[in-house]
């Protein structure tokens, strides 16, 4: 049992990292990783929501009707996102300003809804909580690393400390974000290959845990974006 908990806790770090291996949550990843502070803030906020929603959904997994499970999951997630948003607004205004609209958009983050559908709805409470911790920390680490690279190279700073006199501004712009994201995925694939894992692959809607509840999957022949 301890081995099972350990496996669920660590799988999000590399083996099933939601950003670098499963390629989920790319919109907030590219948008807010212009600084370490924003990346860590988004990661921790999503982690809190992920843990809490996983626990509640696991507790209610035998009560929620199958036909309305996705709306029920979104309602639960939205409740926790609202709580987290109010706390951040009250006590961490700098992070709230850095995250902007992407903080409330955690409600539709495919990582959180995906874990609810693929894991929390099928497993006990404690295991679901551990899954939330592992996936959340993996998400946070990926955002922190990407944010650090973009902040240092693009702004010449790290947590407000000036490091470079002539930064390359392109790294805090969209092209730089895509470049760093691609390089990190390539690095994660290289490490995974050494460990005998398969590289990250494009799976389309068919690879999404919530594909069965999405009309877009049917309309696009199972490969909607």
N, C-alpha and C positions, 0 to 999 in steps of 0.2 A: 504493500500500500504506500509506504514512504517513497518507493521508487516511482510509483505512478504520480504522486504529487510533485516529486522533483522533476519528472519528465514534462508535466504540464506547465510547471513554473518556468523552465528554461527553454522551452520550444520556441517561444516568441523572440528570444535573443538573436538567434541566427537561423535555426532549422526552418522555422515558419515565421520569420520576421514579417509583420504585416506590410511593411513598406518595401523592404529590399528583397524579399523572397516571394510574397504573395501579390506585391504591386497593388495594394489597396490604399485608400486615403491619399492618393497622389495630389488632389486639389489643395488641401491644407498644407501638405508637405511642401509643395512648390511655392505656395503663396506666402507663408509666414516664416520660412526659414532664412530670412535675411539677417537674423541675429540669433545668438544663443538663447537669450532671454525669452524671445518669442517662441522659439522651438521647444524649450523646456516647459514654458507655460502651457502651450497647447498640449504637449504630451502628458503632463501631469493632470490637466483638466480632463482630458479624454480618459486617462487611467482611472480617475475617481468615478466618472460616469460608467465606465466599462465594468468596474468591480461591482458597484451598486446595482446596476441593471442586470448583470449576470446573476447576482444573488436573488433578486426579486423574481426574475423570470424563472429561475430554477425552482424557487419555492412554489410558484404558481403554474409550473409546467403541466400538471395534471388537471388543472382547473380551467385554464384558458382554452376555449373551443378552437379546434384546428382551423376552421374557416376564417376566424378573425385574429389569428395569432400575430400576423404582421402589424395590423393597426394597434393591437394591444401592446406589442413590443415597443412601437414608436411612441405610444403614449407614456409608457413607463420611462423610456429613455428621455423623452422631452421633460418629464417632471424633474429628473435628476440634473439635466442640463440647466434648467431654470434655476435650481438651487445653487449649482456651481457658479453660474453666471452672476447671480446676486452677491454671492460671497466675494468673487473676484472684483466686482464693481465697487464693493464696499471697502475691501481691505487691500486690494492690489490694483490700484488704478493704472499704474504704468503697464502692467501686463494686459489689463483690459483694453487699453488704448492700442497696444501692439498687436493684439489678436483681432480687434475690430469685429467685423461681421462673422468671422470664422469661428468665434466662440459659440454663439447660438447655433451655428450650422453643424455643431457636433451631433445634433439630433439626427441628421441624415448621413453621418459618417458611416461608410459601408463596413468599416472594421467593427464597430460596435454592433450594428444590426447583424452583421455576419456571424459574430460570436454568439449572439443571442439565438439565432436560428440554427447554427451548426453545432453549438456546444451546450450552452446553458439550458436550452429547452429539452436536452436529452440526458443530462447528468446531474448528480447530487449537488447540493448547495456548496459544500466546502470545495469540491473539485472545480466547480464553476467559478468560485471566488479566486482560486489559485490560477485558473486559466486567465481571468481578467487581470490579475497582477502581472503575470508573465507577458501577456500580449501588450498590456499598457506600458510596461517598462521597455519592451522591445521597440514599441512605437516611439517612446520618449527618447531612447538612445539614438535611434535613427535620425530623429529631428534635431537632437542636440549636435550630433556629428556634422550633419549637413549645415546647420545654422552656424557652427563654428567655422567651417571652411569658407562659407559665403561671407560671413562677417569679417574674417581676417583678410581674405583676398579682395573683397569688394569695398569694404569700408576702412580697412586698415586698423580695425580695433578688435578687442576681445573683452566683452563685458565692460565696455567703456574705456578700456586702457588702450592708448594709441600704440600700435606695433609697427605699422608701415607708413612711410611718408607719402608714397605714391601708390595708393590702392588701385585695383582694376575694377572700375565701377560696373562693368558688365556682369560681374559675379553676383551683384545684388539685384540685377534685372532678370527678366524671364529667361533669356538665352543661357545666362550663367547658371540659373537654377536647374534647367534641363541638363546642362552639361555635368554639373556636380551630381545630380540624381543618377544619371547614366553611369558615371564612373563608380559611384557607390554600389550600384546594382552589380556592375561588373566585378568589383572587388568581393562582394558577398558571394557571387557565383563562383569565383575562383577559390575562396575559402571552403565553400560547400563542396566543390568538386574534390578538393583534397581530403575532405571528410567522407567522401563517397556518396554525396547527395546529388540529386538532380538539379540542374540550373533552373532559375525562374523562367517560366514560359507564359506566353499570352494564352489565357484560357477563355476569354470572352465571357458572356453571360452564363455559359454552361458551367463555368468554374466558380460562380458566385453562390454562396450558401443560400441566398434568398432568391435564386433564379426562378424557383417554382412559383413564387408569388408576384413576379414582375411581368407585366404585359409586354414590356419592351423586348424581352427575350423571344417571345413568340413572334412578334411583328418583324424582328430582324433575323429570324431563322436561327436563334440561339447564339448570336454573336453581336448583340447590341453593345454600344459603348456608353 
